[in-house]
Amino acid sequence: MAAAATSCGPRAGAPGCVVAAAGKDSVTSFQRRGPRASGPDGGCRRLASIAGTRPSVRNGQLLVSTGLPALDQLLGGGLAVGTLLLIEEDKYNIYSPLLFKYFLAEGIINGHTLLVASAKEDPAEILQELPAPLLNDNCKKEVDEDVCSHKTPESNIKMKIAWRYQLLPKMEVGPISSSIFGHYYDASKRIPQELIEASKWHGFFLPEKISSTLSVESCSLTHGYRSLLHFIQNIICEEGFDGSNPQKKEKNVLRIGIQNLGSPLWGDDICCTENCNNSQSLTKFLYVLRGLLRTSLSACIITVPTHLIQNKAVIARVTNLSDTVVGLESFIGSERETNPLYQEYHGLIHVRQIPRLNNLIGDVSDVKDLAFKLRRKLFTIELD
């Protein structure tokens, strides 16, 4: 009697499986099956069909890039759709805005819809300051020039370049393509105006949204937080990111960026006194925001001046209500600025929490000692 064995390879994109049939003469023949109409393979193809996204190798969760490939690796491959990334601002707020702009620039390159909220800067002006993407065939040359432009012993230059290329994905010669996950940006140049004009974005500038005639509701949320939540909810519902009104065209991702959350500009007083009157306002805002993210095709990044918050209990609650927490510590004005051990770096980056999806608590990264530097063109993260 003949025995038949079926072998389905791990390649999700394979058009079918191979059937091996062994006869009585131990002669094996192979026959290709047609593709199945439904199944996990088809689901994976649909999952990764959105430009600028890819499924996680760990749990299949859809990921988007933060705009900084090295940070994507630290977070397990990227930022999961439906989650919140909190960036603890550095003391003088020099480097956190750059990470914020990388996230938005990555959305424009991939054709994602943007929602930019700020109480300090007009979102239109923020978009004008986004860094310019590097062409794939020029990426290696830009890294070389940026490393060699600093006075570094020749013996260390090759080692630094080789280490940095370990974090670079394989690049194909040609213009930027949305099929690439994670791009590199030139901090010394601005994104082309035609890319901004071709993108779809929504701006929330608090001074324009809050009027003196706004009625006071019986809610612990400040006027700014309440208005922002209504704005985000309307965009999610009206444009079909929640699935209630499906997107008419090709599926897309909503990238939400909120700047300086928790500062007095938002009407919050957690940075002014330890016993603040609105101590629950920010935490309730984050609670509702996470609910909107979980039920929509969106990803959010916020920056918070945690170094100004005097009540440590508030910081703990804000951390627990965030999926991913990354802190930036600048060397400006500190003893490390003149320390020979840190002379090549501009600060430290602390990965305080990474998401452990479908669990009650967040995970903690095993990598602790990380330093960053802002060169003439590139923002890099290196092992300290």
CORHU-V574511 format. One record per backbone hydrogen bond with DSSP energy under -0.5 kcal/mol. CO is the residue of the C=O (numbers start at 1). NH is the residue of the N-H. If there is no record, write none. Layout:
CO,NH
CO,NH
This chain:
3,22
5,20
7,9
7,18
10,12
11,14
17,33
18,7
18,20
19,21
19,31
20,5
20,22
21,23
21,29
22,3
23,26
26,28
27,23
29,21
31,19
39,43
40,44
41,45
42,46
43,47
44,48
46,49
47,50
50,53
52,65
54,63
56,60
61,56
62,81
63,54
64,79
68,71
68,72
69,73
70,74
71,75
72,77
72,78
73,76
78,80
79,64
80,83
83,300
84,86
84,323
84,324
85,87
85,302
86,88
86,326
87,89
87,304
88,328
90,93
95,98
95,99
96,100
97,101
98,102
99,103
100,104
101,105
102,106
103,107
104,108
105,109
106,110
107,112
108,111
113,255
114,202
115,117
115,257
116,204
117,259
118,206
122,125
122,126
123,127
124,128
125,129
126,129
127,130
130,191
132,186
135,138
135,139
136,139
136,140
138,142
139,143
140,144
141,145
142,146
143,147
144,148
145,149
147,150
150,152
153,156
153,157
154,158
155,159
156,160
157,161
158,162
159,163
160,164
161,165
162,166
163,166
164,167
165,168
174,136
174,137
177,180
178,52
180,182
184,134
185,187
186,132
186,189
189,132
192,195
192,196
193,197
194,198
195,199
196,199
199,201
200,114
202,116
204,118
204,206
205,208
205,209
206,209
206,210
209,211
211,214
215,217
217,219
222,226
223,227
224,228
225,229
226,230
227,231
228,232
229,233
230,234
231,235
232,236
233,237
234,238
235,239
236,241
236,242
237,240
240,243
240,247
241,297
243,246
253,113
253,255
254,256
254,299
255,115
255,257
256,301
257,117
258,303
260,263
261,305
263,266
263,268
264,267
269,272
269,273
270,310
274,276
276,279
278,281
278,282
280,284
281,285
282,286
283,287
284,288
285,289
286,290
287,291
288,292
289,293
290,294
291,295
293,296
296,298
297,254
298,82
299,256
300,85
301,258
302,87
303,261
304,89
304,306
305,308
305,309
306,309
308,310
310,312
311,314
311,315
312,316
313,317
314,318
315,319
316,320
317,321
319,322
324,86
325,352
325,353
326,88
327,350
328,330
329,348
331,334
334,337
335,338
336,339
339,342
340,343
342,345
346,331
347,372
348,329
349,351
350,327
350,352
353,325
354,363
355,357
356,359
363,354
366,368
368,370
369,384
370,349
371,382
372,346
372,347
373,375
373,380
377,187
378,375
378,380
380,373
382,371
